[in-house]
Amino acid sequence: MSAPADIDVRPITEAEHSEWLRALRAGFLREPVVSAAELAARRGQFEHGRFIGAFEGDRCVATFRSFAQEVTAVGGHLVAADAISGVTVTATHRRRGLLTRMMNEDLAAAKERGDVLATLIAAEYRIYGRYGFGPATSGTEWTIDVPRAGLDPRGPDLRGGRIDLVDPDEVRKLGPELHDRMRRATPGAISRDEWWWQLNTGAVRTEPGWTEPFFAVYRAADGTVEGLMAYEVDEKWADTMQPSNTASVRGMIASTPAAERVLWHYLCSIDWVMRVKSGWRAPDDLLPHLLPNPPAARITMQADWLWVRILDVVRALEARTYEGEGTLVLEVVDGSGTSGGRYLLDATPDGASCTATTRSADLTLDVRDLATLWLGDESAVRLAALGRVREERAGAGRGADALLRTSRRPWCPDMF
Ligand SMILES: CC(=O)SCCNC(=O)CCNC(=O)[C@H](O)C(C)(C)COP(=O)(O)OP(=O)(O)OC[C@H]1O[C@@H](n2cnc3c(N)ncnc32)[C@H](O)[C@@H]1OP(=O)(O)O
């Protein structure tokens, strides 16, 4: 076993991409073989300086990558983030501090670049809190028992609009503009680059076995594209030759509640479809209540989703909007020295300022708990009850909730 100092942690060259991908596959317990097709497909993702590897000689034993991302803050402002993905340490080299070395280097570079946040989707809950990340959105999957849902089996009222099944190249044309409208209205949503659209429409294929889903587009009466749903359907017949198919949604985005209503109803009214799996939705998604019988939609998965690490408290708090008016002094504790300090938030519905202050604090909290509060999905009162936030002034938790909480919950539709 070599000492950590014998292991070189550094950005990889393009020539090392294949070895890096092999280590990535090994770390995620996939067959550690990189096909020429995978390497060619992933070439479009490669970015100098943002792919980090840990090397023992020529052998890559840990992987880490980051890329530029925008996260929608409460109110619709787009915030620059350092999105982290592909984190692995080979089983033979775990728990020797390699993740910590890669993470510390990446967060320092992100701070230096001026990113406001770092983000990731955590494989396991207990890994990332130590680096200042907190869970900021969660996801829910429902499974609908279609015959019990109570929807008209003749299909949705299209309100003068129409639904069309379209090919992948049309999705790549019309999807980005719809997504842009959706994400600006959805705190917690993240940017999608061209590679995302290519990967999710089969134009690039990193694994064998891609199957093309159905892409359904909803256009409103005036022709505006308001919804896009990608779904696949398995083929299953019950004993007496009754259809028993399940439609599984790979992704659904909509810019209006009408589009959500129409597309879910459409999917539930397709002949043979007895069950619909919704894919990851917001925890307060409209879906169950779009059914005349909401309990026909059962929660089948629920999990933390986007994790956020605040690198710049002032810009993060000034980027979002506030429904109410008030001030809040936060003592932010950050063991890494990146974002700690005492900050005065002065918020109004017309704008907010955040400045360093010497005034006495209302709340003391770790930077990871500030991340959890930032998108409005958590309550400072609840975190105080858990002992994670300390009220320095009686009632400060309720005051913080009045400023920070939101009427709809944040949602990140994407995995990265
Ligand atoms: C954004 C993404 O890509 S999420 C994907 C994350 N990757 C995976 O889950 C793949 C399988 N696991 C792995 O590759 C590795 O075990 C990793 C990346 C999770 C951890 O890498 P390591 O190099 O072992 O972490 P490192 O040695 O730096 O550990 C730092 C600390 O985190 C703790 N830690 C690391 N992983 C875990 C875990 N899964 N659960 C709980 N604690 C953990 C360690 O115990 C250590 O704590 P200590 O400082 O108190 O001793």
The ligand as an SDF file (V2000), in Angstrom:
LIG
                    3D

 51 53  0  0  0  0  0  0  0  0999 V2000
  -20.7920   13.6640   -7.0760 C   0  0  0  0  0  0  0  0  0  0  0  0
  -20.4970   12.1990   -7.2630 C   0  0  0  0  0  0  0  0  0  0  0  0
  -19.8480   11.8060   -8.1540 O   0  0  0  0  0  0  0  0  0  0  0  0
  -21.1320   11.1350   -6.0790 S   0  0  0  0  0  0  0  0  0  0  0  0
  -20.2510    9.6070   -6.2970 C   0  0  0  0  0  0  0  0  0  0  0  0
  -19.3370    9.2750   -5.1450 C   0  0  0  0  0  0  0  0  0  0  0  0
  -18.6440    8.0550   -5.4740 N   0  0  0  0  0  0  0  0  0  0  0  0
  -19.0000    6.8370   -4.9810 C   0  0  0  0  0  0  0  0  0  0  0  0
  -19.8880    6.7090   -4.1590 O   0  0  0  0  0  0  0  0  0  0  0  0
  -18.2470    5.6410   -5.5520 C   0  0  0  0  0  0  0  0  0  0  0  0
  -17.7750    4.6700   -4.4710 C   0  0  0  0  0  0  0  0  0  0  0  0
  -17.0270    5.3090   -3.3900 N   0  0  0  0  0  0  0  0  0  0  0  0
  -15.8290    5.9360   -3.6130 C   0  0  0  0  0  0  0  0  0  0  0  0
  -15.3480    6.0480   -4.7320 O   0  0  0  0  0  0  0  0  0  0  0  0
  -15.0700    6.5120   -2.4210 C   0  0  0  0  0  0  0  0  0  0  0  0
  -15.2700    5.6720   -1.3090 O   0  0  0  0  0  0  0  0  0  0  0  0
  -15.4620    7.9640   -2.0460 C   0  0  0  0  0  0  0  0  0  0  0  0
  -15.2190    8.8620   -3.2680 C   0  0  0  0  0  0  0  0  0  0  0  0
  -16.9400    8.0580   -1.6590 C   0  0  0  0  0  0  0  0  0  0  0  0
  -14.6190    8.4340   -0.8720 C   0  0  0  0  0  0  0  0  0  0  0  0
  -13.2650    8.5270   -1.2320 O   0  0  0  0  0  0  0  0  0  0  0  0
  -12.0850    8.3910   -0.1390 P   0  0  0  0  0  0  0  0  0  0  0  0
  -10.8110    8.7550   -0.8290 O   0  0  0  0  0  0  0  0  0  0  0  0
  -12.1830    7.0790    0.5050 O   0  0  0  0  0  0  0  0  0  0  0  0
  -12.4590    9.5340    0.8560 O   0  0  0  0  0  0  0  0  0  0  0  0
  -11.4600   10.1930    1.9280 P   0  0  0  0  0  0  0  0  0  0  0  0
  -10.4330    9.1950    2.3300 O   0  0  0  0  0  0  0  0  0  0  0  0
  -10.9480   11.5020    1.3930 O   0  0  0  0  0  0  0  0  0  0  0  0
  -12.4930   10.4050    3.0950 O   0  0  0  0  0  0  0  0  0  0  0  0
  -12.6930   11.6180    3.7450 C   0  0  0  0  0  0  0  0  0  0  0  0
  -13.6400   11.3970    4.8840 C   0  0  0  0  0  0  0  0  0  0  0  0
  -14.9360   11.0660    4.3740 O   0  0  0  0  0  0  0  0  0  0  0  0
  -15.4020    9.8430    4.9650 C   0  0  0  0  0  0  0  0  0  0  0  0
  -16.1380    9.1320    3.9240 N   0  0  0  0  0  0  0  0  0  0  0  0
  -15.7520    8.9010    2.6570 C   0  0  0  0  0  0  0  0  0  0  0  0
  -16.6840    8.2040    2.0130 N   0  0  0  0  0  0  0  0  0  0  0  0
  -17.6950    7.9840    2.8790 C   0  0  0  0  0  0  0  0  0  0  0  0
  -18.9330    7.3050    2.7710 C   0  0  0  0  0  0  0  0  0  0  0  0
  -19.3190    6.7060    1.6270 N   0  0  0  0  0  0  0  0  0  0  0  0
  -19.7320    7.2860    3.8670 N   0  0  0  0  0  0  0  0  0  0  0  0
  -19.3420    7.8790    5.0130 C   0  0  0  0  0  0  0  0  0  0  0  0
  -18.1510    8.5360    5.1630 N   0  0  0  0  0  0  0  0  0  0  0  0
  -17.3530    8.5740    4.1010 C   0  0  0  0  0  0  0  0  0  0  0  0
  -14.1290    9.1130    5.3560 C   0  0  0  0  0  0  0  0  0  0  0  0
  -14.3700    8.1710    6.3740 O   0  0  0  0  0  0  0  0  0  0  0  0
  -13.2540   10.2500    5.8100 C   0  0  0  0  0  0  0  0  0  0  0  0
  -13.6370   10.6260    7.1210 O   0  0  0  0  0  0  0  0  0  0  0  0
  -12.5450   11.0460    8.2390 P   0  0  0  0  0  0  0  0  0  0  0  0
  -11.8170   12.2170    7.6160 O   0  0  0  0  0  0  0  0  0  0  0  0
  -13.3970   11.4140    9.3940 O   0  0  0  0  0  0  0  0  0  0  0  0
  -11.6920    9.8640    8.3990 O   0  0  0  0  0  0  0  0  0  0  0  0
  1  2  1  0
  2  3  2  0
  2  4  1  0
  4  5  1  0
  5  6  1  0
  6  7  1  0
  7  8  1  0
  8  9  2  0
  8 10  1  0
 10 11  1  0
 11 12  1  0
 12 13  1  0
 13 14  2  0
 13 15  1  0
 15 16  1  0
 15 17  1  0
 17 18  1  0
 17 19  1  0
 17 20  1  0
 20 21  1  0
 21 22  1  0
 22 23  2  0
 22 24  1  0
 22 25  1  0
 25 26  1  0
 26 27  2  0
 26 28  1  0
 26 29  1  0
 29 30  1  0
 30 31  1  0
 31 32  1  0
 31 46  1  0
 32 33  1  0
 33 34  1  0
 33 44  1  0
 34 35  1  0
 34 43  1  0
 35 36  2  0
 36 37  1  0
 37 38  1  0
 37 43  2  0
 38 39  1  0
 38 40  2  0
 40 41  1  0
 41 42  2  0
 42 43  1  0
 44 45  1  0
 44 46  1  0
 46 47  1  0
 47 48  1  0
 48 49  2  0
 48 50  1  0
 48 51  1  0
M  END
$$$$
